[in-house]
Amino acid sequence: MSATEDTRSGKEWLTSWNPEDEATWDKRLAWQTLWITTFTLTMCFVTWFLPSAIIPKLNAIGYTFSKSELYWLAATPGLAAGLLRLVWMVLPPIMGTRKMVAATTLLLFFPVLGWGVRSMSPTAPYWELLVLAFLAGIGGGAFSGFMPSTSYFFPKRMQGTALGLQAGIGNFGVSLVQLLTPWVIGTGMLWWMGQSQHMKVPGKPDVEVWYQAASFVYLPFILIGAWIAWRYLKSVPIKANIKQQFDIFRNQDTWWMTILYIMTFGTFSGLSAQFGLLLTNLYGSGNPDIVQGAGQTAQLLVPGYAVPDAAAYVFLGPLIGAGARVAFAPLTDRMGGAIWTLVSGIGLIGSIWYTIGGLTPDTSSAATLSAGFNQFLWGMLAIFLFSGIGNASTFKQMPMIFQPRQAGGVIGWTAAIAAFGPFLFGIGLTTLGVVPFYWIGVAWAVMCVALTWWRYARPGAPMKS
């Protein structure tokens, strides 16, 4: 029975599916699956990074958490995503695409609703916000199930483009939540979503906001995504129990690709979650050498310096990273993934090195402070660019190195480990300090460049990909 005939039968599981056979491959079903899972994955990333858009402003709307508590709160979705990806990575062959995507999307409703309710009134205990931050990690965990299951639907020659589009557009969910949040919370037309709050802005009049709207606005789209997934998705007959899926760990390339994906997606996710706090604490109102006090009584200690609003910048990094993943995915199909992973690593070495110079603000004058801010901002955007390129290239390499079921498992596993990025970045920045942690990033990228060249990119490489 062909894939098309099986699709028309209305059954969830296709009886046969071989995308490498052009005669039977149902191209329409493959692309339909891609667009549905991409929409739901975008909602997953919105959920995962929703806390990162809210946490930097918690104290401004009435909470009184310390810097360390805020860093831990921002790091928790990353910890949850990493742990939950270890669960989601084994689900595609067990549950199938339809059940897994629909059920996961529906689960997003609960943490998004919770953040909305608890943003409405600044009375939630810290532990409760930690629980909500952990539940938001469901959105991050889903990646390790969605991506492998989508890879089953496409031939190897197109997997770089397909996975690049899905992951890249899904990653836009990070920028979406960070870009829309400042606009949504300040729009009076959403007054019906609950009571407003007064946000205290240093040196400026208090601003009336509806912070719960940043969460509530996504709830209808989450429900729509769950329904569409249940109604239209099919499942490819690739089945394996958990024990069978663990054979990927006997292949050394599983571990090498994990190291490389930590460099790319670990950096992207980690900095996406911490960008706002970094900017605020280095060059914004969180730096006591720049601003003392809060609200209208705040005192600017550097005359003439324009204190940047993190909300005006934090969406740019994830936007650039996600855009790079989409734009470079077709190039990886044409040129191979390894060469672009090499470019990614070299670019990260240079951009992280450059950014380190902007991590120690010079508060002697407004000019020096502004110059440092510009170096920090442009360096961070370059880091996001090269991490996005590497995100596309590594996902091209994995289907070329492994057979289909193993490739799906490796994609899920590497994504699970790299999803710890927000957690590890939060812990590293808090315990080691900003500058030492960035130097570790340089060393890691150097190691990854050497590994990529020797194992995958050089002439005669053992696993040319």
N, C-alpha and C positions, 0 to 999 in steps of 0.2 A: 504494500500500500504506500502511495506517495505521501509526502508531508502535506501536500495540498488537500488530498482526499481525507486524510486524518483530521485536518483542521476543520473541514466542513462537517465532520461527524459530530463535532461539539465536545469531544472527549478532552479531558485536561492533559493527559499524557499522550504525546505523539508515539506512534508505534515504531516509527523508524525515522532517523534523521542523520543525514551526512552532508554537511555544508560543503565538503570538498568535491561532491558530485554535482556538477552544474545541472545535470538533467533532472534531479529530484529536489534540489535545494529550493525551498520556498523563500525567495528573496523578500517578498512583501511581508511575510510573517516575521522574518528576522528584523526588518526595519521597524515594524510596528512594535515589536518587543523592545527594541532599543529606545524608541521615543517614550513609551510608557514608563519603562524602568528609569529613564533619565529624568522624567518629571518627578517621579516619586523619590529618586535619589536626591534631587535638588531640595525637596522638602526635608529629607534626612539631614542634609548639611545645614539647612536653616535651623532645624531643631538642635543639632549638635553645637552650633556656634551662637545660638541665641543668647546663652549666658554671657558670652564674651562681649556682646553688645550692651548688655544690661549692667554687668558687674562694675565697670569703671564708674558708673553714675549712681551706684547704690547709696554711697554716703551723701551725695548731693541731694538725694530725695528723702533723706531722713535716717538711714542706717548709720551705725558708728563702728564700722569694722576697721581693723588695723591693715597696714599694707600687706603684712604677711598673710592675714586671713583672706584678703582679696586675691592674692596670688594663688593660694591654695584652692580657693573657690573656682578661679578661672582654670586651674589645672585639673580639677576633678572630672570634667567631661572627657578629657583626654585619657585619664586613667580608665574610666568606664568604657570608652570606645575600644581601647586596646584589649581589655578583658573580654568584652562582648564580641569583638571580632573573632576571638578564638572559638566562640560558639557559632557565630554566623558562618564561618568559613566551611563548616561541615554540613550546613543545612541544604545547599542546592541539590546534591544527589539524593538526599533523604526526603525533603519536603517537595521539591520541584519549584520552579520559578513562580508559578501562580500563587500557591498558598504562602510561600515565603514572603513575596513582595507585598501581597495584600495585607497579611497579618502584621508585618513589620510597620507598614505605613500607618495602619490603624493605631498601633502602640504609640506613635509619635504624639497623638492627640493629648495624652495625659501629662507629660512633662511641659508641653507648650501651654496647656491650660493652667498648670500649676504656677509657672513663672508669671503668667498674666495676673493671676489672683494675688500672688505674693508681692508683685510690683505695685499693686494698687494701694497698699497700706504698709508702711515700713515697720511692721511689728513681728515679722517671722523670726524665730530663733535661728541661730547660725546653722545648727544641725539640720534644720528643715531645708534650708537653701542648699546645703551640701547634698541632701538626698535628691532634690530637684536637679542639681547639676549632674549628679551621677545618672539619673534617668535620661537626661538630655543626651548622654553618651550612646543611647540606643541608636540615634541617628548616625553616629560614627560607626557603630558596630555593623550596621546594615551594609556598609561598603563591601565587606568581605564576603557577603552573600550575593549582592546584586551584580558585582562585576564578573565573578566566575560564571554565574548562570547566564549572563548575557554573552560571554565569550563562546558558549556552546553553540550559539545560533549563527556564527559567522565563520567563513573559511579563514585559514591562517593569513592569507595575503591581504585580508581586510581588517584583521583584528586590531592592528595599530590604530587605524582610523576609527573603528567602531568604539573601542575602549577609550580612545582619546576623547571622542565626542561625549561619551557618557560621563566619564570622570570629570572632564573639563567643564561641561555644562553643569554637572552636579556640583562641582566646586564653586560655581558662580553663586550657589546658595549662601556661601560665606559672605561674599560681597553684598548680596541682596539684603541679608539681614542687617549688615553693618551700614549700608547706604540708606535703606528705608527707615531704620529705627529713628534717627534724628527727625525725619520729616513726619513720620506717623505719630510720634509721641507729642509733637507740637501742633498737630492739626486739630483745631477746635471742633471740626465736623464729626470727630469720633467721640464726642462727649458722652454719647449714649453707652459707651463701653465701660462706664464706671466712673468713680470719683477721681478728680484730678489731684496732682501733687504739685508742690512748689519746689522747683529745682534751684538750688543755690549756686550761682555762677560767680566765681571770684571777680571782684571789682565791677560787677554789673548787677542790675536789678534782678530779683528772683523771677524765674520763668515758670508759668503754669504749664504743666505737661500731663499727658495721659500715658504713663509708661506701660500700663497693661495692654495698650493698643498694639505695642510692638510684638506681643505674643498672639493676642486674639485675632489679629488680621489674617494669620496663616491657618487658623483652624478649619475654615471651609475648604481650603485647597487640599489639606491633608485628607479630609473625608472624601473629597472628589477623587483624589489619587488612589485611595484604598478601593473605592468602588470600581474605577476603571481597571485597576489591576486584576480584581476578582472577575470582572466581566470579560476581559479580552485576552488575558495572557494564557499561554500554553506552557507545558513543561517538556523538556527534552529527556528522552529515556536514557540518561546517564545516571546509573545508580551505583552507590557504594556505601558500605557501612563505615562507621568511624574508624575502625581498625584498619580497613583497607586503604582509607585515605591517608593514613600515617606513613605510607611508603615513601612519601615525598621527602621525609627526613633522612632517608638513606642516600639521597643524592646531594653531593657537595654543592651543586649550583643553587639549591634551595637556600643555603646559608649565605653564599656570596651575593645572591640577589636581595636577600634580606638586608644585608649591610648597605647595598646601594640604595635601596628604597628608603631606608632610614635617612640617608643623606638628602633625598629629594622630598618625599612626602612628609617625613618626620620634620624636616625644616619648614615646609609649607604649613602644615597643621599647627606646629608649635608656635611659630611666629604669628599666624593668623589669630590664635587665641590670646597671645600676650602683647601684640602690637599696641593696642590701646593703652594698656597699663604702662608699657615701656615709655611711650611718648609722654603720657601724663606725668610719670614719676621722674623722667629725665628733663623734659623741657616744658612741662605744663604745671598745673596748679598743685601737683603732688610733690614737687621739689621745694622744700622749705627755704632753699637759698634763692628762690625766685619769687615765691608767693607765700605770705604768712597770713593765716586766718582764712575765713571762708565767707561767701556771700558778699553783701555790699560793704562789709567792714574789712574785706581782704586788703592786704597791703602789698603792692608790687615793689620788690626790693631792687629791681634793675630798671631804672627809668628809661622809658622809650621802647621797651621790649613788648611786642605783641604776643601775649600768651596764646599758643595754638590750642584750638579745640580738637581733641582726639577724634571726635566723630567726623570731622571734616576730612580726615586723612586715612583712617584705619581701613576703609573699604578698598582703597587703591591697591594695597599689596595683594590681597586675595584675588582681586579682579585681574591684575596683571598675571598672577600665577595661573589662574584658571584659563585665561585667554591664551597663554603660552602653551598650555597643555592641548587645547583645541587646535591652535594654529600649527603646531609642530607635529601633531599626530600623523597627518598624511605624509610628511617628510620622512618619518621613521619607516613608513611602509615602502617608500621609494629607495631609501638609502641604508636602511637597517637601523636598529635601535642603539647599538653599542657606540657608534660614532657620536651620537647625540648625547648619550650618557657621559661620554668623555668631555664634550663641550660643556655640559651642565656642571660637572665637577670642577673643571678649570675656572668657569665663570663664578662658581660659588667661592672658590679660594680667593679670587680677586675681590669680589663684592663684600664678603665678610671682613676681609682684611681692611678694605676701605672704610667700612662702617665702624670698625673699632675706634677709629679716630674721632667719631662723633658721639661716643658713649660716655665721655667725661665733659659735661657742659662747662664752658668757661663763662662764669657770671661776672667777669670784670666790667663788661659793657654790653649794651644791647646789640652792638655790631658783632662782637665775638660770639655772643649767645645765638644770634640768628644764623651766623655762619656754621656753627656747630649743628644747629637744628637741620639746616639744609643738607649737610653731609650725612647726618643720621638718616634723614628721610630718603634721599636719593640712593644711599647704600642699601637701605631696607628694600626699596622697590627693585633694585637690581638682584638682591637675594631672591625675592619672589619670582622674578623673571626666570632665573636659571634653575630654580627648584621646579618650576612648572615645566620647563623643557625636559628635565630629568624624569618627571612624573610620566610624561608621554613616552619617552624612550624606553624606560624600564618595562612598561606594560607591553611594548612591542617585543622586547627581548624574551619575556617569559613564555609566550605561546610558541616562539621559535625554538626554545631550548627544550621544552617539555612536551610530551604527548597530551592530548586535550584534557582528559580528566585530571592529570597531574598538574597541568598548567593552571586549571581552575583552582586547585588546592593551593598551589604556590602563590597565586595572585591573592587568595584569601589570607594565607599565612603572612606574607610580607606586608600586606595592608594592615593586618592586625598588629604586628609589632610596630610599624611606623605610626600607627594611630596613638601610640603612647607619647607622641611628640608633644602635645599640649601639656601633659603631666610632667614629662621629663624637663621640658623647658621651664615650667613653673618652678619645679624643685631646684633645678640648676641655677636659675636666676636668683632664687631666694637664698640658697645655701652657699653657692660659690661666688656670687656677685656677677654683674653683667659682663665686665671685660674678660675675666678668666673663662667664663662660659663660652663667649664668642671665640676665644682662641682655641678651645676644644673643637669648635665647629670647623675652624681652619684645618686643624690636624686630621679630623675625620674626613674632610673632603680630599686632602692630599692622599690619604690611604685609599679612598675610593677611586681616585684617578689612576693610581698605580694598579689596583685590582682590575679595573675595567680594561686598561691597556693590555695587561698580561693575559687575562682570561678570555676576553671577548672581542677586542678591537684590533689588535696588532696583526700583521700578516702572519698566517700560520697559527693563529690563536686556537686553543683547544675547542672552544665553543663559540665560533664566529656567529654573531647575532646582530 
